[in-house]
Amino acid sequence: MSKIKFTDTYFSEYGTYFMYPTCSASVKTLEGKQITIKGYFLEVVSKENIYMLSKGPM
């Protein structure tokens, strides 16, 4: 995940900026492959099923 860079990108359909991911070549080679990621599964908004994976516990 550290090989993914995020930049503020404007989305006209929403009228605001969002963090947009850009993957390195090494990450792109994983496309379509099954991988295991270790981390902490955190609820952001449980009613809307919004979650995130974190490097450490919060």
C-alpha positions as CSV (number, residue, x, y, z in Angstrom):
1,M,0.0,0.0,0.0
2,S,2.9,2.3,0.5
3,K,3.6,2.1,-3.3
4,I,0.3,3.9,-4.0
5,K,0.4,7.7,-4.2
6,F,-2.6,10.0,-3.7
7,T,-3.1,13.4,-5.3
8,D,-6.0,15.9,-4.9
9,T,-8.0,15.6,-8.0
10,Y,-11.0,17.8,-8.9
11,F,-14.2,15.9,-9.9
12,S,-16.6,18.3,-11.7
13,E,-19.5,15.9,-11.3
14,Y,-19.2,16.4,-7.5
15,G,-17.8,19.9,-7.6
16,T,-15.0,19.1,-5.2
17,Y,-11.6,17.5,-4.8
18,F,-11.0,13.9,-3.8
19,M,-7.8,11.9,-3.1
20,Y,-7.1,10.0,-6.3
21,P,-4.8,6.9,-6.2
22,T,-1.9,6.3,-8.7
23,C,-0.3,2.9,-8.5
24,S,3.3,2.1,-9.1
25,A,4.3,-0.5,-11.7
26,S,5.0,-3.0,-9.0
27,V,1.5,-2.7,-7.7
28,K,0.0,-2.9,-11.1
29,T,1.7,-6.3,-11.6
30,L,-0.6,-7.6,-8.8
31,E,-3.7,-6.9,-10.8
32,G,-5.9,-10.0,-11.0
33,K,-3.8,-11.9,-8.4
34,Q,-5.0,-13.0,-4.9
35,I,-2.9,-11.3,-2.2
36,T,-2.9,-11.1,1.6
37,I,-2.8,-7.8,3.3
38,K,-2.2,-7.5,7.1
39,G,-3.7,-4.6,8.9
40,Y,-6.6,-3.4,11.0
41,F,-10.2,-3.3,9.7
42,L,-11.8,-0.1,11.0
43,E,-15.5,1.0,10.7
44,V,-15.8,4.5,9.4
45,V,-19.6,4.6,9.0
46,S,-21.1,1.2,9.9
47,K,-24.7,2.2,8.8
48,E,-23.4,2.9,5.3
49,N,-20.9,0.0,5.2
50,I,-17.9,2.3,4.9
51,Y,-14.7,0.7,6.2
52,M,-11.0,1.2,5.8
53,L,-7.8,-0.8,6.3
54,S,-5.3,0.8,8.6
55,K,-1.6,0.1,9.3
56,G,-2.3,0.5,13.0
57,P,-5.2,0.4,15.5
58,M,-7.1,3.5,16.2
